[in-house]
Amino acid sequence: MAAETETDPALQDAAWDLSPLLDGGGEEAVDAQLDEAQRRADTFAERHAGRVPELDGPGLVAAMHELVGIYELVGKAGSYASLRFSTDTADPARGALLQKVQERGTAIETKLLFFGLEWAALDDAKAEELLAADGLDFARHNLRMERRYRPHLLSEPEEKLVSEKAVTGRSAWSRLFSEQVSAIEIEGEPLDVALSRLLSADREVRRSTAEQVTAALEPGLRTRAYIFNTLIHDKAVDDRLRHYPTWLSARNLANEVSDESVQALVEAVKGRYDIPQRWYRLKAQMLGIPQLADYDRSAAVTSEDERYGWEQSRDLVLDSFGSFAPEMERLARRFFDESWIDAPVRPGKRGGAFATSAVPSVHPYVMLNFTFKRRDVLTLAHELGHGLHFALAADQGLLQQGTPLTVAETASVFGETIVFNRLLEQASTPESRLSLLSEAIEGAIATVFRQTAMNQFEDAVHTARRSEGELSVDRFNEAWVTTQREMLGDSVEITDGYRMWWSYIPHFIGTPGYVYAYAYGQLLALSVYRRYLDEGAPFVPRYLDMLAAGGSMLPEDLGRIVGIDLTDPGFWSAGLDLVEGQLRDAEQAAHEAGRLS
């Protein structure tokens, strides 16, 4: 695949320019930014430590502006180091820079810890009086949400200790895991590229690829299991010290949702596990095999293998976005024209794809591993959706630009859906419609059902680790198979090798509890898109207003902007009905294409 990248010069040129994060300077600017941030943090602490209860409204506004200025400096340095590392995780110099920035950033964060602790300790009446201050819009919601952590905060010396030790604790283990997985190769190709061969129409290619992936995962399996064990226990200790009732409660608090609402989501999705099972049985019929194996799940159901060049993909996405709102196209075009995207596959590059806000005073960045597949076009649309969300919400400022994870996928899935429907409009035969619908259904299965199953895997291993002690590789494998089989039923055979495929998934390591947010976001985005189909053009300004609000309000309030009631228990079922509707369309297309007897 690397050789093919070389034959597409436009793709090879799609590398991001990180210099805006350094204010146009060289790498020495990283140290200069951190030096300035440390100086400001020291001054801030001298002025405010022990005096937060004495602040009046204007004083709080001024203090928050000072904090944002410090966080911007640290954020620029941190974004530069992490983004540079992500494009070559094997480079020791990049790893060393990232470690240095993390260590210095932690020291600055530790210096400023007192402010959040003193703010949370204020009595409610005083806090509400200060929150009413004029000019606090850039921080009001953030400050209000910080106070919810009051029951879970430690003393200032303890919080400082936890913060300082994180660099050699969780952060260090996460980096080790990332480096281990990035180093995995199959026939000279990165893991992500090899996994893309599971889309092949040739079953022997899929089977052999799965065997090769398993063989590549096996040598480092015990090490990755040890990393996971360590981080699960680290979280258990943290949760005990902070009095969180469940392993997921801290994540739910950060997502601004209740434990009960998340459990309702999980139960609603599990109650519809018949949807993926029904699809996989249909797929087995279309492929002419009695039962799918795990390596068959992503197999192409048609002979279509359309390739998309980089410029072709760019134009398709931009035109699709423009058909919805010219403002979306204008903003998205800047990602290409101003080098905000890094797209080629390279040795040592982090796998997958992501978007990051960096800091509002600069701009977002998007990373891809583009392999010329149609799914890469949809991934481009997905990550640009994130990027547009960050760009539109930049005016909210650093503290409120980002949303909770539960809402963070709305713009990305919405953007992907716009492009998907453009592709579906262009599909001229039942066969091509079937090909597209199968990708959409499998995307929904991956995002809604598989992520829920992975949530259940996390639940199983976090719970078991707390009661049983360190878990063996076999114990992890057992939990993985059990939760996967619950989703798949008897529609898919789980092979022995697949038992260890939990071991390369980064979310379990870096952001425990994250994965259910994919299901939440997907179902929310599908419901938002349905509102657009129902209302047409009048919906567009409200949608853009929702994105521009960023994280300045609760998810429920963001939903109300576009007419969605997230507190309605039937909300999840409505989104799942949309997925089932696509399945019915695929069944019809399969009949029309003569793929079923």
TIMIMAR-952783 format. One record per residue (C-alpha): x, y, z; residue in three letters; residue number from 0. Coordinates in pm, whole numbers, plus 50000, padded with zeros to 5 digits. Example, Ala and Ser with C-alpha at 12.3 -4.5 7.8 and 13.67 -1.06 7.14 Angstrom:
     x     y     z rest  nr
 51230 49550 50780  ala   0
 51367 49894 50714  ser   1
// end
This chain:
     x     y     z rest  nr
 50000 50000 50000  met   0
 50292 50234 50065  ala   1
 50397 50191 49703  ala   2
 50049 50285 49588  glu   3
 50064 50599 49801  thr   4
 50371 50700 49602  glu   5
 50171 50677 49278  thr   6
 49921 50935 49403  asp   7
 50123 51256 49449  pro   8
 49819 51444 49576  ala   9
 49790 51199 49864  leu  10
 50160 51212 49934  gln  11
 50134 51590 49962  asp  12
 49846 51566 50212  ala  13
 50068 51617 50516  ala  14
 49982 51857 50792  trp  15
 50170 52175 50872  asp  16
 50224 52197 51248  leu  17
 50413 52527 51243  ser  18
 50104 52735 51345  pro  19
 50121 52557 51681  leu  20
 50470 52702 51725  leu  21
 50368 53053 51619  asp  22
 50586 53014 51312  gly  23
 50898 52928 51513  gly  24
 51105 52612 51520  gly  25
 51091 52328 51767  glu  26
 51264 52545 52027  glu  27
 50931 52731 52048  ala  28
 50793 52434 52245  val  29
 51027 52510 52534  asp  30
 50959 52883 52503  ala  31
 50583 52825 52524  gln  32
 50618 52601 52827  leu  33
 50858 52846 52994  asp  34
 50604 53126 52946  glu  35
 50321 52904 53070  ala  36
 50521 52811 53381  gln  37
 50601 53177 53453  arg  38
 50233 53272 53421  arg  39
 50126 52976 53634  ala  40
 50368 53075 53910  asp  41
 50238 53432 53902  thr  42
 49876 53311 53901  phe  43
 49937 53089 54200  ala  44
 50107 53369 54396  glu  45
 49809 53595 54328  arg  46
 49520 53353 54387  his  47
 49623 53050 54596  ala  48
 49410 53048 54911  gly  49
 49212 53349 54791  arg  50
 48955 53207 54550  val  51
 48673 53257 54806  pro  52
 48760 53629 54805  glu  53
 48699 53675 54432  leu  54
 48411 53889 54310  asp  55
 48245 53849 53970  gly  56
 48491 54061 53768  pro  57
 48778 53899 53955  gly  58
 48658 53552 53857  leu  59
 48627 53659 53491  val  60
 48980 53797 53494  ala  61
 49118 53485 53664  ala  62
 48954 53256 53411  met  63
 49101 53459 53123  his  64
 49444 53418 53283  glu  65
 49393 53042 53314  leu  66
 49281 53012 52951  val  67
 49595 53196 52839  gly  68
 49812 52948 53029  ile  69
 49620 52647 52900  tyr  70
 49652 52777 52543  glu  71
 50032 52781 52570  leu  72
 50043 52432 52715  val  73
 49786 52315 52461  gly  74
 49988 52438 52163  lys  75
 50303 52269 52287  ala  76
 50119 51950 52374  gly  77
 49932 51935 52043  ser  78
 50254 51984 51847  tyr  79
 50435 51707 52036  ala  80
 50149 51456 52023  ser  81
 50063 51517 51658  leu  82
 50427 51492 51554  arg  83
 50461 51168 51752  phe  84
 50147 51021 51594  ser  85
 50300 51029 51244  thr  86
 50611 50835 51353  asp  87
 50576 50657 51685  thr  88
 50904 50472 51621  ala  89
 51115 50789 51626  asp  90
 51287 50815 51969  pro  91
 51330 51192 51936  ala  92
 50956 51242 51887  arg  93
 50881 51014 52179  gly  94
 51127 51205 52396  ala  95
 50971 51538 52302  leu  96
 50624 51408 52385  leu  97
 50743 51280 52720  gln  98
 50911 51611 52802  lys  99
 50599 51808 52713  val 100
 50381 51577 52921  gln 101
 50612 51610 53219  glu 102
 50633 51988 53200  arg 103
 50261 52021 53128  gly 104
 50184 51810 53433  thr 105
 50402 52034 53649  ala 106
 50209 52339 53529  ile 107
 49877 52165 53581  glu 108
 49984 52071 53932  thr 109
 50071 52432 54008  lys 110
 49717 52535 53913  leu 111
 49528 52253 54085  leu 112
 49444 52470 54383  phe 113
 49204 52685 54180  phe 114
 48964 52406 54085  gly 115
 48972 52265 54437  leu 116
 48900 52600 54599  glu 117
 48629 52671 54343  trp 118
 48458 52338 54411  ala 119
 48475 52399 54787  ala 120
 48276 52725 54770  leu 121
 47923 52706 54910  asp 122
 47650 52692 54647  asp 123
 47510 53039 54711  ala 124
 47849 53206 54667  lys 125
 47923 53003 54355  ala 126
 47589 53092 54194  glu 127
 47646 53460 54267  glu 128
 47985 53447 54092  leu 129
 47850 53244 53798  leu 130
 47606 53524 53723  ala 131
 47892 53765 53646  ala 132
 47890 53946 53314  asp 133
 48157 53835 53066  gly 134
 48177 53476 53194  leu 135
 48008 53307 52897  asp 136
 48340 53154 52785  phe 137
 48372 52961 53113  ala 138
 48033 52951 53289  arg 139
 47927 52599 53189  his 140
 48276 52465 53249  asn 141
 48282 52610 53600  leu 142
 47937 52476 53675  arg 143
 48036 52127 53563  met 144
 48356 52135 53771  glu 145
 48149 52168 54086  arg 146
 47986 51830 54019  arg 147
 48321 51670 54105  tyr 148
 48315 51803 54460  arg 149
 48226 51463 54620  pro 150
 48514 51299 54432  his 151
 48800 51541 54492  leu 152
 49096 51468 54719  leu 153
 49292 51718 54925  ser 154
 49523 51954 54740  glu 155
 49845 51767 54836  pro 156
 49684 51438 54729  glu 157
 49563 51582 54399  glu 158
 49909 51717 54329  lys 159
 50062 51379 54398  leu 160
 49815 51202 54170  val 161
 49881 51455 53893  ser 162
 50261 51432 53921  glu 163
 50265 51051 53927  lys 164
 50035 51022 53622  ala 165
 50329 51093 53390  val 166
 50511 50781 53505  thr 167
 50185 50593 53558  gly 168
 49884 50587 53328  arg 169
 50038 50811 53061  ser 170
 50356 50602 53045  ala 171
 50166 50272 53019  trp 172
 49940 50417 52748  ser 173
 50239 50533 52546  arg 174
 50402 50190 52577  leu 175
 50083 50023 52451  phe 176
 50064 50267 52157  ser 177
 50424 50199 52060  glu 178
 50375 49822 52088  gln 179
 50067 49818 51866  val 180
 50214 50064 51613  ser 181
 50513 49832 51573  ala 182
 50296 49533 51473  ile 183
 50340 49451 51104  glu 184
 50192 49188 50875  ile 185
 50401 49121 50566  glu 186
 50565 49458 50605  gly 187
 50237 49647 50639  glu 188
 50094 49823 50948  pro 189
 49820 49643 51135  leu 190
 49548 49881 51010  asp 191
 49638 49819 50647  val 192
 49642 49443 50697  ala 193
 49302 49454 50865  leu 194
 49162 49628 50555  ser 195
 49220 49302 50366  arg 196
 48931 49154 50565  leu 197
 48707 49342 50320  leu 198
 48829 49120 50036  ser 199
 48574 48924 49835  ala 200
 48813 48627 49844  asp 201
 48746 48415 50151  arg 202
 49092 48262 50144  glu 203
 49244 48612 50161  val 204
 49024 48691 50461  arg 205
 49105 48366 50637  arg 206
 49480 48393 50583  ser 207
 49476 48761 50684  thr 208
 49301 48674 51010  ala 209
 49559 48405 51079  glu 210
 49843 48647 51006  gln 211
 49692 48912 51234  val 212
 49654 48658 51513  thr 213
 50014 48543 51465  ala 214
 50135 48905 51478  ala 215
 49932 48979 51793  leu 216
 50051 48672 51982  glu 217
 50417 48760 52062  pro 218
 50331 49075 52260  gly 219
 50003 48949 52400  leu 220
 50123 48891 52757  arg 221
 50284 49235 52766  thr 222
 49966 49408 52644  arg 223
 49761 49205 52894  ala 224
 49994 49317 53172  tyr 225
 49955 49682 53063  ile 226
 49577 49639 53065  phe 227
 49583 49468 53406  asn 228
 49792 49749 53550  thr 229
 49570 50024 53416  leu 230
 49249 49850 53524  ile 231
 49384 49825 53878  his 232
 49508 50185 53866  asp 233
 49154 50291 53780  lys 234
 49009 50076 54057  ala 235
 49234 50246 54312  val 236
 49145 50589 54176  asp 237
 48772 50510 54184  asp 238
 48797 50384 54543  arg 239
 48985 50690 54663  leu 240
 48741 50922 54486  arg 241
 48428 50733 54597  his 242
 48290 50653 54253  tyr 243
 48022 50384 54290  pro 244
 48104 50196 53966  thr 245
 48398 50163 53729  trp 246
 48204 50367 53470  leu 247
 48077 50648 53695  ser 248
 48376 50879 53638  ala 249
 48337 50849 53263  arg 250
 47965 50918 53285  asn 251
 48029 51226 53496  leu 252
 48275 51355 53236  ala 253
 48017 51282 52966  asn 254
 47756 51478 53163  glu 255
 47514 51183 53168  val 256
 47378 50970 53450  ser 257
 47471 50608 53521  asp 258
 47104 50521 53473  glu 259
 47076 50676 53127  ser 260
 47387 50493 53007  val 261
 47253 50166 53138  gln 262
 46927 50236 52953  ala 263
 47125 50285 52632  leu 264
 47317 49961 52682  val 265
 47002 49761 52754  glu 266
 46820 49912 52456  ala 267
 47102 49813 52219  val 268
 47141 49466 52368  lys 269
 46766 49421 52329  gly 270
 46815 49464 51952  arg 271
 47109 49229 51904  tyr 272
 46879 49052 51660  asp 273
 46967 49323 51404  ile 274
 47335 49226 51360  pro 275
 47246 48857 51382  gln 276
 46983 48899 51111  arg 277
 47231 49084 50891  trp 278
 47505 48824 50930  tyr 279
 47265 48542 50840  arg 280
 47160 48739 50531  leu 281
 47524 48798 50446  lys 282
 47605 48427 50474  ala 283
 47329 48358 50220  gln 284
 47467 48620 49983  met 285
 47820 48484 50017  leu 286
 47697 48128 49968  gly 287
 47834 47986 50292  ile 288
 47641 47814 50572  pro 289
 47770 48043 50849  gln 290
 48004 48341 50865  leu 291
 48331 48314 51054  ala 292
 48453 48619 51242  asp 293
 48690 48704 50957  tyr 294
 48395 48710 50711  asp 295
 48201 48987 50882  arg 296
 48353 49272 50679  ser 297
 48364 49083 50349  ala 298
 48240 49261 50041  ala 299
 47898 49127 49941  val 300
 47933 49237 49579  thr 301
 48213 49231 49325  ser 302
 48234 49609 49332  glu 303
 48579 49723 49439  asp 304
 48573 50084 49338  glu 305
 48891 50274 49418  arg 306
 48892 50638 49516  tyr 307
 49186 50866 49461  gly 308
 49266 51138 49711  trp 309
 49148 51432 49500  glu 310
 48836 51243 49392  gln 311
 48754 51174 49757  ser 312
 48816 51535 49854  arg 313
 48587 51668 49583  asp 314
 48309 51422 49666  leu 315
 48314 51513 50034  val 316
 48331 51887 49975  leu 317
 48049 51882 49722  asp 318
 47832 51672 49955  ser 319
 47895 51908 50245  phe 320
 47822 52207 50023  gly 321
 47485 52062 49920  ser 322
 47387 52072 50288  phe 323
 47537 52410 50378  ala 324
 47789 52629 50189  pro 325
 47944 52719 50524  glu 326
 48034 52353 50581  met 327
 48206 52328 50244  glu 328
 48398 52653 50298  arg 329
 48530 52540 50633  leu 330
 48606 52185 50517  ala 331
 48803 52313 50217  arg 332
 49043 52489 50452  arg 333
 49154 52152 50590  phe 334
 49287 52064 50244  phe 335
 49409 52404 50129  asp 336
 49588 52496 50452  glu 337
 49747 52158 50535  ser 338
 49532 52063 50832  trp 339
 49523 51694 50725  ile 340
 49782 51416 50731  asp 341
 49655 51130 50516  ala 342
 49921 50890 50374  pro 343
 50005 50553 50529  val 344
 50363 50559 50658  arg 345
 50582 50319 50860  pro 346
 50547 50388 51233  gly 347
 50242 50608 51189  lys 348
 49966 50563 51444  arg 349
 49684 50348 51312  gly 350
 49324 50452 51254  gly 351
 49201 50806 51213  ala 352
 49123 51096 51443  phe 353
 49052 51467 51462  ala 354
 49177 51697 51733  thr 355
 49076 52049 51822  ser 356
 49436 52144 51914  ala 357
 49362 52494 52052  val 358
 49092 52739 51938  pro 359
 49348 53010 51863  ser 360
 49501 52789 51592  val 361
 49277 52533 51417  his 362
 49181 52164 51425  pro 363
 49384 51882 51268  tyr 364
 49275 51553 51107  val 365
 49479 51233 51073  met 366
 49393 50946 50837  leu 367
 49553 50632 50699  asn 368
 49406 50658 50349  phe 369
 49408 50328 50156  thr 370
 49193 50419 49849  phe 371
 48888 50226 49968  lys 372
 48535 50363 49962  arg 373
 48529 50332 50338  arg 374
 48823 50573 50347  asp 375
 48602 50832 50178  val 376
 48347 50789 50454  leu 377
 48622 50802 50717  thr 378
 48740 51130 50563  leu 379
 48385 51266 50590  ala 380
 48359 51139 50948  his 381
 48680 51302 51068  glu 382
 48607 51624 50880  leu 383
 48273 51631 51061  gly 384
 48468 51636 51387  his 385
 48697 51902 51245  gly 386
 48404 52122 51141  leu 387
 48253 52085 51486  his 388
 48577 52207 51644  phe 389
 48609 52493 51396  ala 390
 48251 52613 51439  leu 391
 48278 52594 51819  ala 392
 48614 52775 51836  ala 393
 48443 53096 51949  asp 394
 48339 52917 52269  gln 395
 48702 52923 52373  gly 396
 48934 52658 52503  leu 397
 48724 52559 52805  leu 398
 48399 52502 52616  gln 399
 48497 52423 52257  gln 400
 48481 52047 52304  gly 401
 48168 51852 52390  thr 402
 48123 51549 52614  pro 403
 48198 51223 52434  leu 404
 47829 51141 52416  thr 405
 47770 51436 52182  val 406
 48113 51444 52019  ala 407
 48020 51192 51747  glu 408
 47713 51385 51627  thr 409
 47885 51603 51367  ala 410
 48113 51323 51246  ser 411
 47835 51069 51190  val 412
 47616 51341 51038  phe 413
 47890 51434 50791  gly 414
 47948 51070 50706  glu 415
 47575 51019 50650  thr 416
 47558 51314 50409  ile 417
 47835 51162 50198  val 418
 47689 50813 50223  phe 419
 47355 50932 50090  asn 420
 47530 51110 49803  arg 421
 47697 50780 49712  leu 422
 47362 50603 49743  leu 423
 47202 50855 49505  glu 424
 47474 50783 49251  gln 425
 47424 50405 49278  ala 426
 47244 50307 48956  ser 427
 47185 49933 49011  thr 428
 47049 49711 49289  pro 429
 47398 49562 49315  glu 430
 47563 49898 49380  ser 431
 47286 49995 49625  arg 432
 47337 49666 49806  leu 433
 47710 49729 49828  ser 434
 47657 50072 49985  leu 435
 47380 49963 50218  leu 436
 47592 49676 50342  ser 437
 47868 49921 50430  glu 438
 47620 50143 50614  ala 439
 47473 49854 50810  ile 440
 47815 49722 50900  glu 441
 47918 50071 51004  gly 442
 47616 50091 51233  ala 443
 47687 49744 51369  ile 444
 48048 49844 51438  ala 445
 47951 50173 51599  thr 446
 47636 50080 51789  val 447
 47632 49706 51852  phe 448
 48002 49618 51856  arg 449
 48089 49916 52074  gln 450
 47815 49814 52315  thr 451
 47955 49461 52321  ala 452
 48298 49610 52389  met 453
 48145 49813 52672  asn 454
 48023 49484 52815  gln 455
 48373 49338 52775  phe 456
 48516 49632 52967  glu 457
 48247 49591 53231  asp 458
 48336 49224 53267  ala 459
 48711 49270 53300  val 460
 48697 49577 53524  his 461
 48453 49398 53752  thr 462
 48654 49075 53751  ala 463
 48985 49253 53813  arg 464
 48838 49419 54123  arg 465
 48716 49092 54269  ser 466
 48961 48833 54135  glu 467
 49292 49018 54116  gly 468
 49523 49014 53815  glu 469
 49360 48853 53512  leu 470
 49530 48598 53290  ser 471
 49537 48624 52914  val 472
 49285 48340 52903  asp 473
 49055 48533 53136  arg 474
 49064 48834 52903  phe 475
 49006 48605 52605  asn 476
 48710 48441 52778  glu 477
 48545 48776 52855  ala 478
 48599 48890 52497  trp 479
 48444 48577 52345  val 480
 48150 48577 52589  thr 481
 48051 48935 52514  thr 482
 48109 48899 52141  gln 483
 47902 48581 52130  arg 484
 47619 48755 52315  glu 485
 47601 49003 52027  met 486
 47659 48754 51744  leu 487
 47453 48460 51870  gly 488
 47492 48163 51638  asp 489
 47512 48385 51328  ser 490
 47894 48397 51334  val 491
 48155 48136 51421  glu 492
 48419 48274 51658  ile 493
 48757 48121 51571  thr 494
 49028 48044 51824  asp 495
 49254 48321 51694  gly 496
 48989 48588 51732  tyr 497
 48990 48532 52107  arg 498
 49289 48766 52143  met 499
 49174 49050 51918  trp 500
 49074 49263 52215  trp 501
 49442 49325 52269  ser 502
 49505 49591 52004  tyr 503
 49211 49824 52082  ile 504
 49351 50154 52218  pro 505
 49031 50285 52379  his 506
 49046 50020 52650  phe 507
 49386 50155 52748  ile 508
 49377 50532 52702  gly 509
 49011 50611 52769  thr 510
 48843 50339 52975  pro 511
 48466 50344 52940  gly 512
 48483 50551 52621  tyr 513
 48329 50307 52376  val 514
 47960 50338 52465  tyr 515
 47979 50702 52354  ala 516
 48007 50577 51996  tyr 517
 47670 50408 52025  ala 518
 47522 50713 52195  tyr 519
 47661 50946 51931  gly 520
 47563 50728 51635  gln 521
 47200 50696 51745  leu 522
 47185 51066 51828  leu 523
 47331 51161 51489  ala 524
 47089 50934 51302  leu 525
 46800 51096 51485  ser 526
 46935 51442 51404  val 527
 46969 51344 51039  tyr 528
 46610 51220 51038  arg 529
 46503 51564 51161  arg 530
 46686 51713 50865  tyr 531
 46508 51480 50622  leu 532
 46174 51574 50777  asp 533
 46233 51952 50789  glu 534
 46471 52027 50501  gly 535
 46643 52365 50466  ala 536
 46495 52529 50780  pro 537
 46680 52269 50986  phe 538
 47027 52372 50862  val 539
 47079 52690 51070  pro 540
 46971 52513 51388  arg 541
 47215 52230 51321  tyr 542
 47502 52474 51269  leu 543
 47395 52657 51587  asp 544
 47416 52330 51777  met 545
 47770 52269 51652  leu 546
 47873 52628 51724  ala 547
 47752 52589 52084  ala 548
 48030 52334 52140  gly 549
 48033 52224 52501  gly 550
 47879 52539 52645  ser 551
 47566 52358 52764  met 552
 47442 52017 52874  leu 553
 47386 51749 52608  pro 554
 47011 51765 52672  glu 555
 47014 52140 52596  asp 556
 47220 52088 52281  leu 557
 46963 51833 52166  gly 558
 46680 52078 52218  arg 559
 46838 52319 51966  ile 560
 46756 52068 51691  val 561
 46435 51935 51846  gly 562
 46575 51617 52003  ile 563
 46469 51510 52354  asp 564
 46754 51306 52502  leu 565
 46554 51238 52818  thr 566
 46285 51047 52626  asp 567
 46324 50672 52699  pro 568
 46206 50600 52345  gly 569
 46491 50799 52194  phe 570
 46726 50502 52164  trp 571
 46462 50281 52005  ser 572
 46392 50544 51741  ala 573
 46758 50546 51636  gly 574
 46772 50167 51630  leu 575
 46461 50163 51411  asp 576
 46655 50367 51153  leu 577
 46928 50103 51147  val 578
 46668 49829 51104  glu 579
 46518 50029 50818  gly 580
 46851 50018 50635  gln 581
 46858 49643 50692  leu 582
 46516 49607 50528  arg 583
 46637 49815 50232  asp 584
 46939 49588 50199  ala 585
 46720 49277 50205  glu 586
 46512 49426 49924  gln 587
 46821 49519 49722  ala 588
 46957 49166 49769  ala 589
 46635 49021 49627  his 590
 46636 49267 49337  glu 591
 46998 49185 49262  ala 592
 46917 48813 49253  gly 593
 47147 48737 49545  arg 594
 46896 48527 49739  leu 595
 46729 48205 49640  ser 596
// end
